[in-house]
Amino acid sequence: ETGVTQTPRHLVMGMTNKKSLKCEQHLGHNAMYWYKQSAKKPLELMFVYNFKEQTENNSVPSRFSPECPNSSHLFLHLHTLQPEDSALYLCASSQPPPAFFGQGTRLTVV
Amino acid sequence: TQLLEQSPQFLSIQEGENLTVYCNSSSVFSSLQWYRQEPGEGPVLLVTVVTGGEVKKLKRLTFQFGDARKDSSLHITAAQPGDTGLYLCAGEVAGGTSYGKLTFGQGTILTVHP
């Protein structure tokens, strides 16, 4: 069983929908991350949160909106996505590296 | 330009063979991790190396961190079909501005045939 849990595991959404991805870590870590994994591309870091504060936004479009209400929970709010946003979205936590990953959410935008 | 160059990208071998995957960079890393990922799942941590020249063993897997902390290798002895998967190296650049930020290599897709 992983210490980082992501829900849902699979999500299909239309381009006009609004949905949210949830991540919860049970490891007591202070840093949490969102990564995007597309076919044939390295993992791309999207956002970094340290002690609930966003410390990095890796030029991510505003249609992706992260939220970190506390050091155990991380959300990624999605709205008006494009088909090219279809990917595996991974949450991770660390204190300090290494990072431990959740199982991911497979997102398909139709 | 890829910060971490991982090679080879694809490796298809027979059960019982040995293999090595390389991860190279011009940057110095304060730590380097190796992960294994199966389709539709998140990466699972295999090892972390932090000291230049460090060698770590995990059963049939041997991990080495270069003396200058710019490169690493993963060697698998007598590969088995259960070793099949995507292998990823990831490093935290020394002196980086973002705490815990990892840079990933492109990954190596390993297929071990029975």
Backbone of each chain as ProteinMPNN parsed JSONL, in Angstrom:
{"seq_chain_A": "ETGVTQTPRHLVMGMTNKKSLKCEQHLGHNAMYWYKQSAKKPLELMFVYNFKEQTENNSVPSRFSPECPNSSHLFLHLHTLQPEDSALYLCASSQPPPAFFGQGTRLTVV", "coords_chain_A": {"N_chain_A": [[0.859, -1.198, 0.0], [0.579, 2.186, -0.876], [2.025, 5.225, 0.5], [1.047, 7.502, -0.493], [-1.887, 8.599, -1.804], [-4.0, 8.748, -4.57], [-6.926, 10.086, -6.06], [-9.503, 10.518, -8.559], [-8.633, 7.242, -9.985], [-8.97, 7.022, -12.68], [-10.155, 9.276, -15.154], [-12.466, 10.735, -17.284], [-13.145, 13.506, -19.151], [-15.053, 16.187, -20.598], [-14.235, 18.999, -22.696], [-15.418, 21.255, -21.668], [-15.92, 20.738, -19.075], [-15.585, 20.855, -15.429], [-13.374, 19.581, -13.148], [-11.785, 17.874, -10.357], [-8.657, 16.7, -9.145], [-7.473, 14.64, -6.532], [-5.094, 14.354, -3.903], [-3.56, 12.619, -1.277], [-1.315, 12.373, 1.382], [0.272, 10.183, 3.673], [2.616, 10.291, 5.031], [3.772, 12.213, 6.548], [5.196, 14.228, 5.319], [6.483, 17.445, 4.24], [6.57, 18.607, 1.76], [4.912, 18.701, -1.351], [3.963, 17.616, -4.631], [2.911, 18.115, -8.037], [3.052, 16.222, -10.976], [3.222, 15.768, -14.522], [2.776, 13.184, -16.837], [3.317, 12.382, -20.023], [2.94, 10.476, -23.046], [5.983, 9.257, -24.329], [7.497, 11.327, -23.297], [9.602, 12.894, -20.822], [8.884, 12.872, -17.266], [7.106, 15.73, -16.262], [7.531, 18.377, -14.121], [4.973, 20.139, -12.474], [3.842, 21.715, -10.314], [5.045, 22.844, -7.118], [4.739, 22.489, -3.659], [5.636, 23.692, -0.514], [5.353, 23.289, 2.866], [2.62, 24.008, 2.674], [2.721, 26.23, 1.039], [2.901, 27.53, -2.236], [5.744, 27.004, -4.082], [6.768, 26.721, -6.557], [5.795, 27.138, -9.887], [5.674, 25.692, -12.811], [5.448, 27.163, -15.311], [2.8, 26.509, -15.968], [-0.321, 26.224, -17.679], [-3.181, 28.309, -16.945], [-5.523, 26.905, -16.814], [-5.103, 24.781, -15.23], [-5.294, 24.503, -11.836], [-3.827, 24.545, -8.785], [-4.305, 23.478, -5.34], [-3.557, 23.604, -1.932], [-4.593, 22.775, 0.96], [-3.639, 21.868, 3.405], [-0.68, 20.288, 4.796], [-0.988, 17.644, 4.164], [-2.733, 17.237, 2.104], [-3.452, 17.682, -1.334], [-4.709, 19.295, -4.168], [-5.745, 19.302, -7.596], [-7.28, 21.4, -9.618], [-9.291, 21.339, -12.473], [-10.187, 22.877, -15.513], [-11.861, 23.676, -18.545], [-10.159, 22.114, -20.246], [-7.833, 20.878, -22.768], [-7.619, 18.483, -25.472], [-4.905, 17.715, -25.696], [-4.07, 17.77, -23.106], [-4.516, 15.357, -22.027], [-3.227, 12.772, -20.108], [-1.075, 11.044, -17.726], [-1.421, 11.988, -14.471], [0.552, 12.687, -11.784], [1.001, 12.634, -8.311], [3.249, 13.555, -5.722], [5.221, 13.259, -2.708], [7.664, 14.531, -0.377], [10.373, 14.643, 2.021], [13.366, 15.061, 3.108], [14.202, 14.776, -0.412], [14.269, 11.221, -1.132], [11.423, 11.404, -3.454], [8.135, 10.214, -3.008], [5.677, 8.563, -4.821], [2.202, 8.744, -5.795], [-0.333, 6.556, -7.205], [-1.286, 7.702, -9.454], [-3.467, 9.541, -11.713], [-5.23, 8.71, -14.499], [-5.963, 10.737, -17.01], [-8.303, 11.592, -19.447], [-9.157, 13.724, -21.978], [-11.923, 14.661, -23.777]], "CA_chain_A": [[0.0, 0.0, 0.0], [1.377, 3.382, -0.992], [1.74, 6.268, 1.475], [0.466, 8.61, -1.228], [-3.103, 8.091, -2.432], [-4.612, 9.661, -5.52], [-8.262, 9.764, -6.58], [-9.784, 9.149, -8.972], [-7.567, 6.605, -10.758], [-9.247, 7.288, -14.088], [-11.111, 10.369, -15.33], [-12.744, 11.177, -18.644], [-13.9, 14.738, -19.056], [-15.197, 17.006, -21.781], [-13.435, 20.227, -22.663], [-16.105, 22.317, -20.928], [-16.159, 20.293, -17.699], [-14.693, 21.198, -14.323], [-13.15, 18.428, -12.276], [-10.638, 18.017, -9.47], [-7.882, 15.537, -8.737], [-7.142, 14.715, -5.108], [-3.928, 13.61, -3.447], [-3.401, 12.615, 0.177], [-0.114, 11.633, 1.808], [0.241, 9.738, 5.074], [4.023, 10.091, 5.369], [4.251, 13.32, 7.368], [6.085, 15.081, 4.532], [6.089, 18.848, 4.128], [6.59, 19.036, 0.359], [4.055, 17.929, -2.251], [4.23, 17.973, -6.025], [2.15, 17.569, -9.158], [3.804, 15.948, -12.186], [2.468, 15.301, -15.678], [3.521, 12.21, -17.628], [2.735, 12.14, -21.342], [3.635, 9.435, -23.81], [7.251, 9.584, -24.98], [8.105, 12.535, -22.711], [9.972, 12.727, -19.413], [7.962, 13.469, -16.306], [7.213, 17.179, -16.201], [7.085, 18.97, -12.873], [3.986, 21.207, -12.682], [3.759, 22.587, -9.14], [5.678, 22.414, -5.88], [4.261, 23.118, -2.433], [6.403, 23.434, 0.705], [4.62, 23.787, 4.035], [1.356, 24.534, 2.137], [2.927, 27.39, 0.18], [3.384, 27.181, -3.569], [7.097, 27.516, -4.286], [7.129, 26.63, -7.96], [4.806, 26.92, -10.933], [6.563, 25.484, -13.944], [4.802, 27.714, -16.512], [1.618, 25.68, -16.246], [-1.477, 27.05, -18.077], [-4.092, 28.63, -15.843], [-6.631, 25.951, -16.751], [-4.738, 23.901, -14.126], [-5.239, 25.338, -10.642], [-3.565, 23.707, -7.62], [-4.728, 23.954, -4.02], [-2.95, 22.814, -0.864], [-5.205, 23.279, 2.198], [-2.759, 21.509, 4.524], [0.501, 19.586, 4.284], [-1.32, 16.265, 3.816], [-3.664, 17.184, 0.983], [-3.147, 18.499, -2.51], [-5.723, 19.166, -5.206], [-5.499, 19.931, -8.891], [-8.569, 21.736, -10.21], [-9.183, 21.338, -13.932], [-11.325, 23.475, -16.214], [-11.668, 23.968, -19.974], [-8.937, 21.458, -20.718], [-7.688, 20.55, -24.175], [-7.271, 17.059, -25.661], [-3.478, 17.475, -25.456], [-3.846, 17.655, -21.66], [-4.676, 13.946, -21.657], [-1.932, 12.278, -19.609], [-1.093, 10.497, -16.368], [-1.057, 13.033, -13.523], [1.138, 12.045, -10.616], [1.263, 13.419, -7.11], [4.362, 13.011, -4.954], [5.578, 14.007, -1.508], [9.025, 14.251, 0.066], [10.939, 15.432, 3.112], [13.67, 15.667, 1.812], [14.202, 13.687, -1.396], [13.522, 10.979, -2.37], [9.997, 11.622, -3.532], [7.284, 9.033, -3.083], [4.6, 8.873, -5.748], [0.93, 8.047, -5.808], [-0.539, 5.671, -8.345], [-1.605, 8.494, -10.625], [-4.806, 9.641, -12.303], [-5.188, 8.702, -15.967], [-6.944, 11.719, -17.466], [-8.586, 11.646, -20.875], [-10.001, 14.873, -22.32], [-12.586, 14.359, -25.059]], "C_chain_A": [[0.89, 1.242, 0.0], [1.009, 4.374, 0.095], [1.127, 7.482, 0.829], [-0.7, 8.057, -2.033], [-3.708, 9.142, -3.335], [-5.986, 9.158, -5.934], [-8.723, 10.865, -7.518], [-8.587, 8.534, -9.703], [-7.733, 6.874, -12.247], [-10.305, 8.388, -14.17], [-11.227, 10.698, -16.813], [-13.594, 12.432, -18.532], [-13.95, 15.466, -20.395], [-14.439, 18.316, -21.608], [-14.106, 21.342, -21.884], [-16.332, 21.953, -19.46], [-15.197, 20.936, -16.707], [-14.592, 19.98, -13.433], [-11.952, 18.712, -11.386], [-9.98, 16.68, -9.214], [-7.471, 15.744, -7.279], [-5.932, 13.854, -4.805], [-3.834, 13.737, -1.939], [-2.16, 11.816, 0.532], [-0.154, 11.389, 3.314], [1.65, 9.559, 5.615], [4.586, 11.201, 6.238], [5.203, 14.254, 6.648], [5.561, 16.508, 4.45], [6.068, 19.359, 2.699], [5.71, 18.114, -0.468], [4.165, 18.494, -3.655], [3.141, 17.409, -6.939], [3.088, 17.422, -10.346], [2.827, 15.508, -13.278], [3.343, 14.339, -16.462], [2.756, 11.928, -18.908], [3.552, 11.079, -22.048], [4.902, 10.011, -24.437], [7.876, 10.884, -24.479], [8.54, 12.239, -21.297], [8.894, 13.305, -18.511], [8.214, 14.967, -16.222], [6.691, 17.664, -14.852], [6.122, 20.105, -13.182], [4.037, 22.208, -11.526], [4.497, 21.953, -7.969], [5.066, 23.196, -4.731], [5.171, 22.706, -1.292], [5.656, 24.086, 1.861], [3.373, 24.575, 3.592], [1.528, 25.733, 1.224], [3.465, 26.95, -1.182], [4.746, 27.82, -3.791], [7.541, 27.417, -5.737], [5.901, 26.37, -8.814], [5.601, 26.872, -12.221], [5.877, 25.887, -15.253], [3.591, 26.881, -16.941], [0.444, 26.589, -16.632], [-2.47, 27.186, -16.941], [-5.308, 27.714, -15.787], [-6.345, 24.826, -15.729], [-4.544, 24.781, -12.889], [-5.018, 24.461, -9.423], [-4.089, 24.343, -6.334], [-4.125, 23.031, -2.977], [-3.479, 23.322, 0.477], [-4.393, 22.95, 3.454], [-1.646, 20.63, 3.977], [0.226, 18.136, 3.906], [-2.16, 16.137, 2.554], [-3.265, 18.147, -0.123], [-4.212, 18.216, -3.557], [-5.2, 19.789, -6.496], [-6.861, 20.133, -9.556], [-8.391, 21.95, -11.718], [-10.405, 22.011, -14.554], [-10.92, 23.861, -17.63], [-10.368, 23.396, -20.491], [-8.999, 21.174, -22.206], [-7.343, 19.068, -24.319], [-5.79, 16.762, -25.393], [-3.12, 17.435, -23.969], [-4.056, 16.233, -21.164], [-3.312, 13.373, -21.289], [-2.162, 11.562, -18.285], [-0.607, 11.601, -15.434], [-0.653, 12.366, -12.204], [1.359, 13.046, -9.497], [2.425, 12.759, -6.38], [4.552, 13.847, -3.705], [7.012, 13.641, -1.13], [9.37, 15.123, 1.27], [12.213, 14.795, 3.628], [13.607, 14.595, 0.74], [14.755, 12.411, -0.759], [12.049, 11.325, -2.278], [9.288, 10.281, -3.64], [6.027, 9.409, -3.867], [3.322, 8.119, -5.431], [0.808, 7.223, -7.071], [-0.953, 6.418, -9.604], [-3.077, 8.508, -10.972], [-4.628, 9.683, -13.818], [-6.311, 9.593, -16.456], [-7.067, 11.663, -18.984], [-9.554, 12.8, -21.122], [-10.593, 14.637, -23.704], [-13.323, 15.595, -25.585]], "O_chain_A": [[1.838, 1.336, 0.78], [-0.126, 4.401, 0.571], [0.721, 8.412, 1.527], [-0.524, 7.153, -2.85], [-3.909, 10.287, -2.927], [-6.188, 7.961, -6.135], [-8.382, 12.03, -7.312], [-7.625, 9.24, -10.007], [-6.751, 6.946, -12.985], [-11.232, 8.43, -13.362], [-10.229, 10.91, -17.501], [-14.644, 12.42, -17.89], [-13.029, 15.38, -21.208], [-14.054, 18.683, -20.498], [-13.436, 22.289, -21.473], [-16.868, 22.752, -18.692], [-14.156, 21.48, -17.076], [-15.603, 19.416, -13.015], [-11.198, 19.657, -11.618], [-10.65, 15.656, -9.083], [-7.165, 16.857, -6.851], [-5.759, 12.773, -5.368], [-4.006, 14.822, -1.385], [-1.972, 10.704, 0.038], [-0.549, 12.247, 4.103], [1.87, 8.778, 6.541], [5.752, 11.147, 6.63], [5.945, 14.997, 7.291], [4.36, 16.753, 4.572], [5.582, 20.464, 2.457], [5.754, 16.894, -0.31], [4.424, 19.682, -3.849], [2.537, 16.374, -6.654], [3.822, 18.347, -10.694], [1.761, 14.958, -13.001], [4.51, 14.628, -16.726], [1.687, 11.317, -18.889], [4.702, 10.818, -21.697], [4.892, 11.106, -24.999], [8.701, 11.477, -25.173], [7.918, 11.418, -20.623], [8.088, 14.13, -18.942], [9.354, 15.422, -16.125], [5.548, 17.392, -14.487], [6.4, 20.941, -14.041], [4.248, 23.402, -11.738], [4.573, 20.732, -7.833], [4.894, 24.412, -4.815], [5.453, 21.522, -1.112], [5.365, 25.282, 1.835], [3.116, 25.673, 4.085], [0.537, 26.215, 0.674], [4.361, 26.111, -1.27], [4.886, 29.039, -3.697], [8.577, 27.968, -6.109], [5.08, 25.504, -8.51], [6.137, 27.884, -12.671], [5.739, 25.082, -16.174], [3.399, 26.594, -18.122], [0.228, 27.617, -15.989], [-2.592, 26.306, -16.089], [-6.054, 27.745, -14.808], [-7.227, 24.03, -15.407], [-3.723, 25.698, -12.899], [-5.911, 23.702, -9.046], [-4.288, 25.555, -6.245], [-4.176, 21.809, -3.122], [-2.874, 24.212, 1.074], [-4.459, 23.674, 4.447], [-1.672, 20.266, 2.802], [1.111, 17.461, 3.38], [-2.283, 15.046, 1.996], [-2.808, 19.263, 0.123], [-4.574, 17.066, -3.806], [-4.341, 20.67, -6.487], [-7.506, 19.181, -9.995], [-7.476, 22.64, -12.166], [-11.536, 21.736, -14.153], [-9.8, 24.307, -17.88], [-9.568, 24.104, -21.102], [-10.062, 21.221, -22.825], [-6.827, 18.463, -23.38], [-5.455, 15.678, -24.915], [-1.99, 17.101, -23.614], [-3.798, 15.94, -19.997], [-2.358, 13.475, -22.06], [-3.285, 11.482, -17.788], [0.509, 12.096, -15.593], [-1.408, 11.599, -11.607], [1.841, 14.158, -9.717], [2.567, 11.537, -6.416], [4.11, 14.994, -3.637], [7.514, 12.584, -1.51], [8.767, 16.169, 1.51], [12.121, 14.007, 4.569], [12.987, 13.559, 0.98], [15.642, 12.506, 0.089], [11.497, 11.514, -1.194], [9.775, 9.345, -4.275], [5.399, 10.436, -3.608], [3.344, 7.019, -4.879], [1.717, 7.189, -7.9], [-0.972, 5.844, -10.693], [-3.837, 7.62, -10.586], [-3.965, 10.571, -14.353], [-7.485, 9.243, -16.331], [-6.07, 11.683, -19.706], [-10.639, 12.845, -20.542], [-9.867, 14.438, -24.678], [-13.94, 15.54, -26.648]]}, "seq_chain_B": "TQLLEQSPQFLSIQEGENLTVYCNSSSVFSSLQWYRQEPGEGPVLLVTVVTGGEVKKLKRLTFQFGDARKDSSLHITAAQPGDTGLYLCAGEVAGGTSYGKLTFGQGTILTVHP", "coords_chain_B": {"N_chain_B": [[17.022, 20.998, -24.461], [17.974, 18.179, -22.673], [18.276, 17.743, -19.257], [19.003, 15.508, -17.804], [20.317, 12.795, -19.266], [19.253, 9.753, -20.303], [20.063, 6.421, -21.035], [20.013, 3.116, -22.561], [17.055, 4.06, -24.496], [15.288, 2.056, -25.069], [15.236, -1.407, -24.313], [15.532, -4.706, -25.041], [15.689, -7.901, -23.992], [16.806, -11.307, -23.344], [15.72, -13.597, -20.839], [17.898, -14.029, -18.099], [20.06, -12.674, -19.098], [22.466, -9.971, -18.659], [22.32, -6.437, -17.946], [22.838, -2.889, -18.416], [21.875, 0.339, -17.48], [22.167, 3.776, -18.168], [22.649, 7.039, -16.784], [23.197, 10.317, -17.391], [24.682, 13.568, -16.933], [25.547, 17.056, -17.2], [25.359, 18.482, -15.001], [25.748, 18.816, -11.427], [24.522, 16.696, -8.93], [22.777, 16.674, -5.845], [21.5, 14.509, -4.849], [20.449, 11.361, -6.168], [17.923, 9.44, -7.629], [16.57, 6.226, -8.413], [13.832, 4.867, -10.094], [11.173, 2.477, -10.652], [8.614, 1.859, -12.926], [5.396, 0.682, -13.657], [2.986, 0.116, -16.308], [0.38, 2.523, -16.234], [0.633, 2.984, -13.533], [2.105, 4.645, -10.63], [5.557, 5.799, -10.314], [7.826, 3.699, -8.544], [9.989, 3.872, -5.866], [13.321, 2.742, -6.054], [15.987, 3.107, -5.162], [18.098, 5.485, -3.453], [20.886, 7.519, -4.016], [23.568, 9.346, -2.633], [26.208, 10.024, -2.151], [29.249, 10.717, -3.802], [30.645, 8.217, -5.865], [29.371, 6.215, -4.573], [28.053, 2.919, -4.111], [25.265, 0.876, -4.337], [23.434, -2.054, -3.519], [20.655, -4.011, -4.47], [19.363, -6.844, -4.169], [19.484, -8.36, -7.231], [20.101, -6.03, -8.459], [22.34, -3.383, -9.052], [23.44, -0.271, -8.125], [25.136, 2.69, -9.025], [26.746, 5.708, -8.186], [28.3, 8.371, -9.772], [31.69, 9.546, -9.263], [31.886, 12.336, -9.384], [29.324, 13.039, -8.989], [27.652, 13.416, -11.178], [26.627, 11.511, -12.771], [25.061, 8.282, -13.137], [24.518, 4.745, -12.793], [22.605, 1.796, -13.471], [22.711, -1.547, -12.936], [21.613, -4.693, -13.901], [21.666, -8.005, -12.996], [21.38, -11.191, -14.435], [18.692, -10.993, -15.629], [15.13, -11.086, -15.159], [11.77, -11.952, -16.246], [10.021, -10.558, -14.581], [11.352, -8.216, -14.13], [10.686, -6.505, -16.09], [9.697, -3.308, -17.236], [9.38, 0.304, -16.873], [12.213, 2.171, -16.309], [13.395, 4.788, -14.385], [15.566, 7.517, -13.916], [16.231, 10.095, -11.578], [17.076, 13.295, -10.392], [18.134, 15.627, -7.856], [19.146, 18.782, -8.399], [22.205, 20.107, -7.314], [22.338, 22.878, -5.158], [20.011, 23.898, -6.121], [17.033, 25.951, -6.551], [14.546, 25.263, -5.696], [13.155, 23.446, -3.185], [13.554, 20.001, -2.96], [12.972, 19.554, -5.629], [12.797, 17.476, -8.382], [14.525, 16.38, -11.274], [13.845, 14.543, -14.13], [15.058, 11.765, -16.079], [14.575, 10.52, -19.487], [13.724, 7.947, -19.337], [13.953, 4.328, -19.436], [12.725, 1.735, -21.252], [12.382, -1.468, -20.366], [12.283, -4.752, -21.522], [11.999, -8.048, -20.703], [12.333, -11.138, -22.015], [10.889, -14.389, -21.652]], "CA_chain_B": [[18.155, 20.227, -23.944], [17.581, 17.334, -21.559], [19.245, 17.885, -18.185], [19.436, 14.155, -17.478], [20.258, 11.935, -20.434], [19.171, 8.369, -19.9], [20.233, 5.532, -22.187], [19.266, 3.332, -23.792], [15.634, 4.319, -24.278], [14.596, 0.768, -25.151], [16.112, -2.542, -24.124], [14.79, -5.953, -25.131], [16.684, -8.939, -23.76], [16.316, -12.617, -22.935], [15.876, -13.958, -19.43], [19.221, -14.515, -17.748], [21.099, -11.746, -19.554], [22.789, -8.808, -17.83], [22.117, -5.173, -18.645], [23.177, -1.655, -17.695], [21.206, 1.574, -17.892], [23.007, 4.904, -17.78], [22.014, 8.332, -16.57], [24.32, 11.25, -17.455], [24.357, 14.986, -16.922], [26.654, 17.98, -16.991], [25.087, 19.123, -13.718], [26.033, 18.057, -10.213], [23.302, 16.401, -8.179], [22.941, 16.41, -4.417], [21.025, 13.142, -4.68], [19.899, 10.793, -7.389], [17.037, 8.319, -7.348], [16.115, 5.338, -9.476], [12.472, 4.393, -9.916], [10.618, 1.551, -11.627], [7.213, 2.174, -13.121], [4.617, -0.215, -14.508], [1.971, 0.879, -17.054], [-0.789, 2.991, -15.5], [0.931, 3.12, -12.108], [3.109, 5.634, -10.322], [6.917, 5.285, -10.124], [8.139, 3.139, -7.225], [11.387, 4.132, -5.556], [14.217, 1.603, -5.879], [17.17, 3.464, -4.379], [18.621, 6.852, -3.456], [22.327, 7.629, -3.785], [23.868, 10.749, -2.293], [27.651, 10.237, -2.022], [30.01, 10.408, -5.006], [31.301, 6.916, -5.821], [28.564, 5.261, -3.787], [27.481, 1.749, -4.764], [24.239, 0.219, -3.529], [22.902, -3.275, -4.141], [19.309, -4.42, -4.108], [19.267, -8.178, -4.774], [20.24, -8.466, -8.486], [20.288, -4.679, -9.001], [23.461, -2.639, -8.504], [23.359, 1.136, -8.481], [26.386, 3.397, -8.77], [26.734, 7.16, -8.356], [29.619, 8.768, -10.225], [32.518, 10.26, -8.289], [31.59, 13.762, -9.452], [27.873, 13.15, -8.756], [26.992, 13.888, -12.394], [26.117, 10.398, -13.542], [24.71, 7.103, -12.357], [24.19, 3.575, -13.596], [21.835, 0.705, -12.877], [23.09, -2.818, -13.554], [20.785, -5.83, -13.479], [22.293, -9.303, -13.269], [20.464, -12.324, -14.67], [17.36, -10.379, -15.687], [13.968, -11.966, -15.148], [10.59, -11.287, -16.828], [9.455, -9.651, -13.592], [12.089, -6.947, -14.149], [10.122, -5.694, -17.171], [9.07, -2.072, -16.796], [10.044, 1.565, -17.21], [13.169, 2.573, -15.287], [13.586, 6.232, -14.423], [16.479, 8.158, -12.98], [15.785, 11.442, -11.231], [18.046, 13.901, -9.507], [17.949, 16.968, -7.317], [20.34, 19.551, -8.747], [22.856, 20.734, -6.16], [22.2, 24.328, -5.166], [18.773, 24.278, -6.784], [16.263, 26.957, -5.833], [13.288, 24.723, -5.208], [13.374, 22.315, -2.294], [13.041, 18.702, -3.356], [12.595, 19.488, -7.04], [13.487, 16.418, -9.104], [14.573, 16.373, -12.74], [13.787, 13.152, -14.563], [15.505, 11.329, -17.386], [13.488, 10.123, -20.383], [13.276, 6.605, -19.007], [14.367, 3.168, -20.221], [11.706, 0.677, -21.252], [13.047, -2.772, -20.372], [11.448, -5.935, -21.732], [12.748, -9.285, -20.527], [11.56, -12.242, -22.602], [11.159, -15.689, -21.013]], "C_chain_B": [[17.721, 19.475, -22.69], [18.651, 17.418, -20.49], [19.847, 16.535, -17.801], [19.235, 13.273, -18.702], [20.309, 10.481, -19.987], [19.278, 7.496, -21.147], [20.432, 4.088, -21.726], [17.794, 3.631, -23.488], [14.825, 3.031, -24.29], [15.622, -0.345, -25.009], [15.246, -3.795, -24.11], [15.786, -7.101, -25.043], [16.008, -10.247, -23.376], [16.562, -12.818, -21.437], [17.279, -14.502, -19.189], [20.36, -13.599, -18.197], [21.324, -10.623, -18.538], [22.562, -7.543, -18.64], [22.538, -4.007, -17.758], [22.443, -0.488, -18.322], [22.012, 2.737, -17.342], [22.19, 6.186, -17.67], [23.153, 9.351, -16.468], [23.858, 12.691, -17.5], [25.633, 15.8, -16.836], [26.492, 18.713, -15.66], [25.451, 18.204, -12.567], [24.737, 17.89, -9.44], [23.613, 16.141, -6.715], [22.408, 15.019, -4.069], [20.465, 12.664, -6.006], [19.09, 9.561, -7.022], [16.821, 7.49, -8.618], [14.726, 4.823, -9.092], [12.158, 3.337, -10.974], [9.12, 1.808, -11.702], [6.572, 1.146, -14.047], [3.5, 0.588, -15.161], [0.774, 1.251, -16.181], [-0.588, 3.164, -14.015], [1.952, 4.227, -11.889], [4.491, 5.007, -10.176], [7.113, 4.804, -8.685], [9.634, 3.296, -6.999], [12.165, 2.834, -5.371], [15.37, 1.952, -4.938], [17.417, 4.966, -4.465], [20.117, 6.783, -3.224], [22.66, 9.094, -3.581], [25.367, 11.047, -2.283], [28.36, 9.847, -3.313], [30.748, 9.088, -4.857], [30.511, 5.841, -5.098], [28.037, 4.131, -4.663], [26.465, 1.124, -3.812], [23.716, -0.996, -4.286], [21.529, -3.592, -3.577], [19.056, -5.73, -4.841], [20.092, -8.222, -6.063], [20.505, -7.094, -9.125], [21.446, -4.002, -8.278], [23.404, -1.218, -9.041], [24.683, 1.811, -8.131], [26.183, 4.88, -9.052], [28.146, 7.567, -8.736], [30.363, 9.588, -9.18], [32.186, 11.747, -8.23], [30.106, 14.056, -9.254], [27.156, 13.762, -9.96], [26.365, 12.749, -13.184], [25.853, 9.21, -12.625], [24.421, 5.954, -13.313], [23.402, 2.577, -12.765], [22.199, -0.556, -13.64], [22.193, -3.918, -13.001], [21.474, -7.11, -13.925], [21.211, -10.362, -13.432], [19.006, -11.845, -14.672], [16.258, -11.432, -15.766], [12.773, -11.227, -15.751], [9.934, -10.294, -15.871], [10.177, -8.317, -13.499], [11.553, -6.005, -15.226], [9.436, -4.455, -16.617], [9.839, -0.865, -17.303], [10.935, 1.957, -16.042], [13.501, 4.045, -15.474], [14.675, 6.645, -13.452], [15.977, 9.581, -12.758], [16.758, 12.025, -10.235], [17.629, 15.276, -9.026], [19.239, 17.727, -7.582], [20.904, 20.231, -7.512], [22.738, 22.249, -6.267], [20.951, 24.814, -5.873], [17.941, 25.217, -5.914], [14.994, 26.403, -5.223], [13.532, 23.436, -4.445], [12.743, 21.041, -2.829], [12.673, 18.573, -4.805], [13.453, 18.439, -7.734], [13.415, 16.644, -10.602], [14.681, 14.932, -13.182], [14.469, 12.947, -15.911], [14.314, 10.85, -18.204], [12.942, 8.736, -20.063], [13.828, 5.547, -19.947], [13.277, 2.112, -20.113], [12.422, -0.658, -21.424], [12.01, -3.872, -20.571], [12.339, -7.165, -21.618], [11.869, -10.441, -20.981], [11.91, -13.561, -21.935], [11.985, -16.588, -21.913]], "O_chain_B": [[17.169, 20.065, -21.762], [19.825, 17.188, -20.779], [21.038, 16.431, -17.511], [18.103, 13.036, -19.123], [21.28, 10.038, -19.373], [18.67, 7.785, -22.178], [20.953, 3.85, -20.637], [17.346, 3.471, -22.352], [13.805, 2.922, -23.61], [16.738, -0.243, -25.519], [14.345, -3.934, -23.283], [16.634, -7.258, -25.922], [14.805, -10.293, -23.118], [17.502, -12.266, -20.865], [17.787, -15.319, -19.957], [21.491, -13.733, -17.729], [20.484, -10.365, -17.676], [22.607, -7.567, -19.87], [22.588, -4.114, -16.533], [22.398, -0.348, -19.544], [22.483, 2.701, -16.205], [21.19, 6.382, -18.362], [23.982, 9.263, -15.562], [22.791, 13.004, -18.03], [26.68, 15.286, -16.443], [27.371, 19.467, -15.244], [25.462, 16.981, -12.706], [23.951, 18.829, -9.313], [24.591, 15.469, -6.385], [22.839, 14.424, -3.081], [20.061, 13.46, -6.854], [19.517, 8.741, -6.209], [16.885, 8.001, -9.736], [14.476, 4.41, -7.96], [12.775, 3.296, -12.038], [8.447, 1.955, -10.682], [7.132, 0.789, -15.084], [3.101, 1.627, -14.637], [0.223, 0.406, -15.476], [-1.542, 3.461, -13.296], [2.588, 4.694, -12.834], [4.595, 3.804, -9.936], [6.629, 5.422, -7.737], [10.444, 2.901, -7.837], [11.741, 1.941, -4.637], [15.69, 1.187, -4.029], [17.003, 5.628, -5.417], [20.574, 6.067, -2.333], [22.119, 9.972, -4.253], [25.76, 12.209, -2.397], [28.108, 8.774, -3.861], [31.406, 8.856, -3.842], [30.94, 4.69, -5.022], [27.628, 4.35, -5.803], [26.759, 0.874, -2.643], [23.572, -0.979, -5.508], [21.276, -3.461, -2.38], [18.596, -5.736, -5.983], [21.317, -8.127, -5.987], [21.072, -7.018, -10.215], [21.529, -4.037, -7.05], [23.33, -0.994, -10.249], [25.276, 1.544, -7.086], [25.535, 5.258, -10.028], [29.101, 7.148, -8.082], [29.756, 10.238, -8.329], [32.201, 12.35, -7.156], [29.685, 15.209, -9.345], [26.194, 14.515, -9.811], [25.65, 12.988, -14.157], [26.348, 9.143, -11.5], [24.12, 6.165, -14.488], [23.515, 2.519, -11.541], [22.016, -0.626, -14.856], [22.035, -4.056, -11.788], [21.819, -7.268, -15.096], [20.253, -10.416, -12.661], [18.203, -12.243, -13.828], [16.426, -12.503, -16.349], [12.762, -9.996, -15.768], [9.357, -9.298, -16.308], [9.681, -7.386, -12.864], [11.929, -4.834, -15.267], [8.684, -4.536, -15.646], [10.808, -0.987, -18.053], [10.464, 2.065, -14.91], [13.841, 4.489, -16.571], [14.711, 6.188, -12.31], [15.375, 10.187, -13.645], [17.217, 11.329, -9.329], [16.878, 15.99, -9.69], [20.297, 17.372, -7.061], [20.168, 20.858, -6.75], [23.001, 22.833, -7.318], [20.833, 25.997, -6.191], [18.12, 25.273, -4.698], [14.423, 27.016, -4.321], [14.05, 22.461, -4.99], [11.547, 21.003, -3.117], [12.099, 17.555, -5.192], [14.681, 18.499, -7.684], [12.381, 17.047, -11.135], [15.512, 14.18, -12.671], [14.462, 13.829, -16.77], [13.192, 10.776, -17.703], [11.833, 8.391, -20.469], [14.135, 5.828, -21.106], [12.948, 1.653, -19.019], [12.992, -0.945, -22.477], [10.992, -3.917, -19.879], [13.318, -7.302, -22.352], [10.806, -10.693, -20.414], [13.082, -13.836, -21.677], [12.303, -17.715, -21.535]]}, "name": "protein", "num_of_chains": 2, "seq": "ETGVTQTPRHLVMGMTNKKSLKCEQHLGHNAMYWYKQSAKKPLELMFVYNFKEQTENNSVPSRFSPECPNSSHLFLHLHTLQPEDSALYLCASSQPPPAFFGQGTRLTVVTQLLEQSPQFLSIQEGENLTVYCNSSSVFSSLQWYRQEPGEGPVLLVTVVTGGEVKKLKRLTFQFGDARKDSSLHITAAQPGDTGLYLCAGEVAGGTSYGKLTFGQGTILTVHP"}
